[in-house]
Amino acid sequence: MTISAHEGGPPSVKGKRPTVNSGPRAFDWANYILGVLLALMVGAFLILRWKAPAPLFGMGVPDYLGEKLGVAVVLGAWMMAYAVSWFRKAWSPWLFLFNIFSFLTVLLFLAAELFFTVFSSSLPSAIVRLDPTLDPHLPVARSEFLDYLTSSPWVKFKPNTRVRSLGFRGSDFTPQWQTDEFGFKNVPGIATTGRGIFAVAIGDSFTEATGVPTEKTWESLLTQQGFPTYNLGVQGYSPQQMVGTLELYGDRLKPQIIIWGHTTGFEGRAALHADEELVVKDRKVTGGIGQSNIYLEEVRVTTPRPLKYTNAFLDLLKFTMMNSTPLLFTNYEDYESAVMRARKKTFDPTALAWRLTVDSILKAKRLSDKLGARFMILVYHQRELTYHRRVLGSDPPSDHYELAVLRELKSLGSKNDIDVLDLYPSLKASAEQASPEGRSLPFFRLDSHLNEVGQQIVAAEVRNYFLQRCENDANSRFICGPSKPTDPAGAVFRN
C-alpha cells in the first residue's frame, strides 16, 4: 500500500475502495412512503367496497372471492418487489415508476368520480346498462314504462312498451322485449284472435321467461303447438301480486287451465307485501322490474357503496372478463359456492312468508273454480338444486330448501284438488346429459334463469300434462277432440 499526497488535498490510499452507505437512501424513503400512502388509499377503498353487498346483475355468485384472490396475488408480488429492492438497488427506480403510475391511476379515478357526479348524463352507456340505478333519468324512464295501481298487483308494465331488463347478464341473455296490448310478454294478438285462450300462467320472472325472446318462451311454444297459453308472469312478482293479476285478467281471458308458476325461494316476497296499505302508500313493491334477488332470499342491493362510479367501472371490467372467457362458466365447479350456500338455507313452514304464500295459492284456486278453470301448480327449480349432483357429485339432502318446499306444495295440492307438476326431474336430467363444455344446459351461463333449452323442457312437460288431463280425466273441464292424445290439434278450445 502506498500513500501519496495531492497538492491542496488530503492524502489518499491506493488499492482501497471508498465505503458506501448501505442503508436506504432518500430516494428509497420516498418510494416507501409513496407505497404506504398508495396501500392505505387502495386498501380503504377495497375494504369499503367489499363491506357492501356484492351486486348480482343476474349472476349466481354474489361475493368478492375472485377479487380478493386477485388482490392477494398482486399484494404479495408488490411486497416481494419491495423486499428485493432493499438489496438490489437497480429495482428501486422501476418500483418507484410503478408506484407513481398506480398513484396517478388512483387520482384519475377520483377525478372521474368527481366529473360524473357533476355531469352524470355523460356516464358511458356500458356502465348504465350494467347498473341502471346510476342513470339520472331512471325515475322518468320508469314512469314511462310502468303503471302503478291502487290494488294488487300494484305495479305492472305498460301496454305496447319496450322493456329492458336491468344489469349485465351475459351475451346469451336477451334483455329487451315488447309488451303486448295488456302489458305482458306475449306474441302480439294472442288475446284477441277470437280462438280462445286455453291456459294462462301467472308467476314471476321464471313464468315471464326473463332473458328469452318472446317467441321462444314456453308459453309461446305451447301456443305454437296448438295450446294457446297466455303469459301473465312479471319479473319480481310476489304471491299476492300473482293473485291480483289473476283477478284483473282471469275473467277477461277465460282460460280452461290456470297455471301457478311457483319459483322455489320466491316465498319471501310475500312477507314484504303483508301490509297492503303500506305497499300502496310507499310503493314498496318487489315489482321486478329491474332488481336482482339473491338465491332463495329477497335481498335487494340498496346499500350505497363509496365511489359508486368507480365501483361500477370495476364491476363492468369484472363481468366483461367473465363473459369473454368461454370456459369460465361452462365448468360446473364455477357454481360451487352458490350450490353450497343454497344447502344452508332452511325451510320453515310456520314462517309468515310461507303462510301468506299458501293463502295466496288458495285464493287463486278459488278464483279458478269461480272461472270454471282447472288450477295447477308448476314448480320451477333453481340452478343451485338442478346442478347439485354435477357440482358436488351427490344428490341434494332431503331437507334441502327447494325439496322441502316441493313436499309442502304436493301436500297442499293433495288436500285441495290441485295438480302439482314438478320440473326438477327433467331439468336435472338435462343438466346431467349436457356436454362437459356446458352446451345444452337449461340455464343461462351467468344469469340464473332458464334459457331457451330450459323453455323447451318446460313446454314439453306442460304439454304432456295437458294431454294427460285430456286423455285420463273424463270429467276434465276441457274437451278433447277425436285426434290422438299426442296430437296437439286434438284439443278443442272453448271460445
Buried (B, 14 or more C-beta within 10 A) or exposed (E): EEEEEEEEEEEEEEEEEEEEEEEBEEEBEBBBEBBEEBBEBBEEBBEEBBEBBBBBBBBBBBBBEEBEEEBEEEEEEBEEBBEEBEEEEEBBEEBBEBBEEBBEEBEEBBEBBEEBEEEBEEBEEEBBBBBBBBBEEBEEEBEEBBBEEEEBBBBBBBEEBEBEBBBBBBEBBBBEBBBBEBBBBBBEEBBEEEEBBBBBBBBBBBBBBBBBBBEBBBBBBBBBBBBBBBBBBBBBBBBBBBBBBBBBBBEEBBBBBBBBBBBBBBBBBBBBBBEEEEBBEEEEBBBBBBBBBBBBEBBEBEEEBBBBBBBBBBBBEBBEEBBEEEEEBBBBEBBBBBBEBBBEBEBEEEBEBBBBBBBBBBBBBEBBEEBEBBBBBBBBBBBBBBBBBBBBEEEBEEEBBBBBBBBBBBEBBEEEEBBBBBBBEBBBEBBEEBEEEBEEBBBBBBBBBBBBBBBBBBBBBBBBBBBBBBBEEEEBBBEBEEEEBEEBEBBBBEE
